[in-house]
Amino acid sequence: MSRFQDDDDWVGTPPEGRYTRDRAKPEFWWRQRPVGIAAAGLLIVIVVIVVIALAH
């Protein structure tokens, strides 16, 4: 017997439950812009590094 219980072999409804199509809100994900924000932040960091490198 194993020293710990393996929870990966359960059968049945997942603990987080399921959402039907009428309860799903795809517009929530359409409004998310993490890639754009990350790209803008990366661009600012690159500009700052270039300015510091050229100043020395």
C-alpha positions in Angstrom: 0.0 0.0 0.0 1.1 3.5 -0.8 2.1 5.9 2.0 -0.1 8.7 0.6 -3.5 8.7 -1.0 -3.5 9.3 -4.8 -6.4 11.7 -5.6 -5.8 11.6 -9.4 -7.8 8.4 -9.8 -11.2 9.6 -8.7 -14.3 9.0 -10.8 -17.4 11.2 -11.0 -18.1 14.9 -11.0 -15.0 17.1 -10.7 -14.7 19.0 -7.4 -14.8 22.3 -9.2 -18.1 21.5 -10.9 -19.2 22.3 -14.4 -20.6 25.4 -15.9 -23.3 25.1 -18.6 -23.2 27.3 -21.7 -25.9 29.6 -20.4 -23.8 30.4 -17.3 -20.5 30.8 -19.2 -19.4 34.4 -19.9 -17.0 34.5 -22.8 -17.1 38.3 -22.9 -15.1 38.2 -19.6 -12.2 36.6 -21.4 -12.6 38.9 -24.5 -12.0 41.9 -22.2 -8.8 40.5 -20.8 -5.7 42.1 -22.3 -2.7 40.6 -20.4 -0.6 40.1 -23.6 -0.9 43.8 -24.5 -0.1 45.0 -21.0 2.9 42.6 -20.8 4.2 43.7 -24.2 3.9 47.4 -23.2 5.8 46.7 -20.0 8.5 44.8 -21.8 8.8 47.7 -24.3 9.2 50.2 -21.5 11.9 48.1 -19.9 13.8 47.8 -23.2 13.7 51.5 -23.8 15.0 52.2 -20.3 17.8 49.8 -20.7 18.8 51.3 -24.1 18.7 54.8 -22.6 20.9 53.8 -19.7 23.3 52.0 -22.0 23.6 55.0 -24.3 24.0 57.4 -21.4 27.2 55.7 -20.2 
